């Protein structure tokens, strides 16, 4: 496959990052700020942060319907990177739909109205239909999600939206990033709040303290350091590519690998009692992650990232194990950043 050559912008590219203060957004903003090809970064978030990376200005803006007109903020940009996403409240899917779907529609249309040359959108492995665990799939695998889980349902819906959007806006180069699970040290506090809540004491997640990791049927997934994902987003801005890109690092993570990280043993368990316990905790508002998302994770396919390696000249610097180890360190330390989503 021919590798698209990077453009030569001479340090003049203007990038707008929507959802710039979360796990992915902070890494993307930093990657853009560090790259000499990028002249300026405009970070959009519901709350402007105290964090001040180079070449970056901030605007507090909500993408939901009723929020400010986004097109003037996008005017003159060379690329819009759309990362904004709301995970909670999982008991109110209509609320997340308003931000994630209706808000994304506003971002897409504003990019078209402002005649932005490139739109880079954060899709996900969660957009994919259930798939195999014994082999990897490329970007042609169906993207119908897992219909019961709001997260995967919303990601799949936006894939259909972009199918039509690309046809009606052929002058706009659209890139869809589909990464596996993304971890870094400073995302630990945010991800603990989103997925585990009070059920995960961060200081106890250290090697030797957890005796066993449940070995559940289907518990094999892929992870990636968030900074490595950000490098792919940056490459999608500076190279004339379009379409979907899988992003994942080796090795795939299963109970045996996780047990090795935690110096524990893997314990084979049936899925039903674990799901029942999670469902009970979710109904009691003790755990924020829904049992439907648990079902989706067990059905996610494993991703082939060959296209990203070939066309984006992309190679993860961290293994999946290193990404998880760094995240667990962040959990124990209560790590974060001076942004509202990542606050420790």
N, C-alpha and C positions, 0 to 999 in steps of 0.2 A: 504494500500500500504506500502511495506517495505521501510523504509528510509535508503538510502545508507549511511554507516558510513563514516565520514571524514577520509582521509588518514593521516598517521603520518609521515610527511616529515622531522621533526626535524629542522625546520627553514631553509631548504636547497632549496626550490623551486625557480626556476628562471622563471620569467614571463616577456614576451615582450608585451607591450601595443602599438598597432598601432593606431595612432590618439589619442595621449595621452594628448592633451592640450585643448580640447574642453569641453563642458558641461559634457558629460559622462566620457571622458578620465581623467579629473582632479579628479573626484570622485573615479574612479577605481584605479588610481595610489595611491591616498591617502589611500584607503582601503587596498591595497596590502602593502603599506609601514607600515601601522599600525598593520598588522597581523604577529604574530611571526612565522607562518608557511612559510612565504615568505622570502627567503634569499636575493633576489635582484630583481630589476625592471629595465627594459630597456624601456624607453619611446621613441617612434618614432613619429616625427611630421615634417611638412615641414619647420618649423622654431623652433629651440630650444628655450625654454623659460628661463626667469630669475628665475622662481620658482624652489626651491630646496628642495623637500621632502626627507625624510630619505630613504636610501637604493636604491636611484634612480639615474640612469645615463641617459643622453639624446643623441640621434643621430638625426641630421637633415636629413630626407630622404623623398623623394616623391615616392608614390606608383604607380604613373601613368606609362604607358609604356614609356620606355626611361629612367626611373629612375634607381637607383642603384640596383644591385642584392640583393634581400632581404634574400636569403637563408643563407648566412654567418652570418647575424644579428640574425637569428633564431636558428642557430646551438647551441645545448646544452640547449635550453630552455625546460622547462617542460610544458609550455602552451603559446600560442599566443592568445591574446585577440584583435580582430579586430573591431575597432570602427570608423575608418576614413570614413568621408562622406562629400561630398560637396553639399550644398543646392542651391547655386547660381552659375552662373546666370540662373534664371528661364526662361529667353528668349532664352537661348542657351542650349537646352537639350543634344546636342551632347557633350558639355563641361562637364556637370555633369556625363554623361554616361562614359566618358573617365576615370574619377576618380573613380566613385562609382562602376561601373561594371568591366571595364577592370583593374582598380587598385585592386579591390577585387580578381579578378582571379589570379593576380600576388601574392597576399598574400596567397591565398589558396595553389597554386602550390609550393610556397616557403616553406610553412609549411610542405608539403608532402616531398619535396626534403630534407629538414633539418631533417626529421624524428622526428618532434615534436610530443609528445604523445597526446596533446589536443589542439583543436582549438575552441575558444569561439567567436561566431560571433554575432554582433549587428544587428539582424533583427528588426522587428517593427510591431506594430499593423497595420501599413500601408500596410503590405504584405497581409493582409487578404482580401478576397472577401467581397463585401457588406454583412452585416449581421444584426441581430435583435438588437433592442434597448430595448426590454421588457424582455430579458433574456440574460444570458452570454453563451459564446461558449468556448469550450476547444481547445487544440492544433490540433485537427483533422479537424477544420474548413478549407475550401479550401483557399489556399494562391495564388490567382490570381490577387490580388490588384485591383485598379481602373485604367483601361488602359489609360485614358486621362492624368493623372497626372504623371509627370516624376518621382517624389519621390516614389510613390506607384508602378509604373511600374518597376523601378529598383530594389526595394526590392523584388517584386514578381519574377523577373527574377533570382535573386541570390538564391532564394529558390529552383528553378528548377536546377540551377547549383549545389547546395549542394546535392540535391537528387542523382545526378549522382556521384558527388565527393565522397560521403560516400560509394557508391558501389565499386568504383575503388580504394579506400584507406581505407580498413577495419581496418587497424591497428591504424588509426588516430581517436581519440575520438572527435566527432563534437557536439557542443552544440549551439543551436540557441536561443537567447534571443529575445522575442517579447514583449517589454514594451509598455505601453500607453505613453501619453505625459509626458516628463520629465522636471521638474522645480527645480531650487534652486536659492537662492539669487544672487550668483555670476554669474549665466548664463544670468541675465536679459539684460545686454547691448548687448550681442551676439544675443540673441533671438529677441530682438527688431529690430536689424539690419536685421536679416534674414527674419522675417515674417511681420513686420509692417513698417519698414523704417520711413520716415518722417511723416507718418500719425498718429503716436502714441506719443504725448508728454508725456514722462515718468512721469513728475511731476504732471500731471493732473489725473493720475490713482490712486486716493486715495478715500477712502470711503466718500460718500456724494457729490463728485464733478461730477460724472457721473450720470445723472438723470435716465437713463433706459438702460436695457440690451435687445437686440433683442431676442425674443423667436421664433426661426425658427424651422420649421419641421425637425426633425432629429438631432437637436443640443443637443446631449447627448454624452459625451465622458468621458474617464477615464484619470486620471493623477497620477503621482507618483513622490515623491521626488527623485532627482538624486542619492543622497547618498544611498537610499534604493535599487535602481536598482544596484548600485555598489556592495552592499552586496551580491546580487544574483550572479553577475559575479564572485566575489571572491569565493563563495560557489561552483560554477561550476568548478573552478580550483581545489579546495581541495577535492571535492567529486567525486567518479567515476560514473558520470552521463553522459548521452548523450541525444540527441534529442532536441525538442523544449520546451520552458517554457514561458508561459504568465506571465506578471508582471503588476499588477495594484493595486491601493489602493482604498479603499472606502472613501466617497460615489462617485457614478457616478456624473459627473458635468453637469448640464443643466442650462437653463436661470434662473430658480428660485434660484438655489444654488449660481450662480455667482452674481445674484442681491443681495442676502443676504450678500455676501462677500463685495460688493461695497456699501452697504446701499442704493441700488437703487430699482427700480421696474422693473419687466419684462414686455416687450411690445410685444404682438404677432404681427408678421410681416410675410408676404409671402416671400418665398426665392428669387423669381425672381428679385425684385428691388435691394435687397442687393447684389446679385451676379452681377447684371449689374453695380452697382457702383464700386464693387471691380474690375470687368473686365476693366472698363474704367481707373481706377487708375493704374492697372497693365500695360495696353497698353501705358499709358503716363509715365511709369517708376516712378510713385509716390509710388507704393506699390510693394515690391518684391515678395510677395506670390501670386501665380497665381490663377485665378478662378477655374481651374481644381483641385487644391489642396483643395480648399473650398468645391467643390463637393464631393471629396473623404472623407473629414472629416465628412460630414453629413451622410455618408453611412457606417462608420466604425462600426464593431460589438463591443459589450461589452465583456470583457475577463473574463474568469474563471481562477483564479490563483491557483487553488487547487494543481496542480502538483508541483509548486514551493514550496508551503508551506509544502507539504509532503516529497518531495525528497531532497530539498535543506535546509530544516529546516528554511525556510525564512518567515519573518513576517515584513511588513512595520512598521517602527517606527513613520512615519508621516501619517496623513490622507491626502487625496487628497486636501481638503480645506486648510490644513496647508501648503502644498507644494505650492499652488497657492498664498496664502497670503504672504509667504516668497518671492516668485518671484515678486509680486507686490511691496513689500517693496524695493527689489533690483531695480526695474524700477524707483521708485521715487528717490532713492539715486544715480542712475547711477552706480550701483555696478558692479564689475568685478574682474579679477585676473591678475597677471603678466604673461599671456600667450597671444600670438597673437590673437587667436579666442575670448578670454574672456576679452580682454582689455576694460576698461571702456570708 
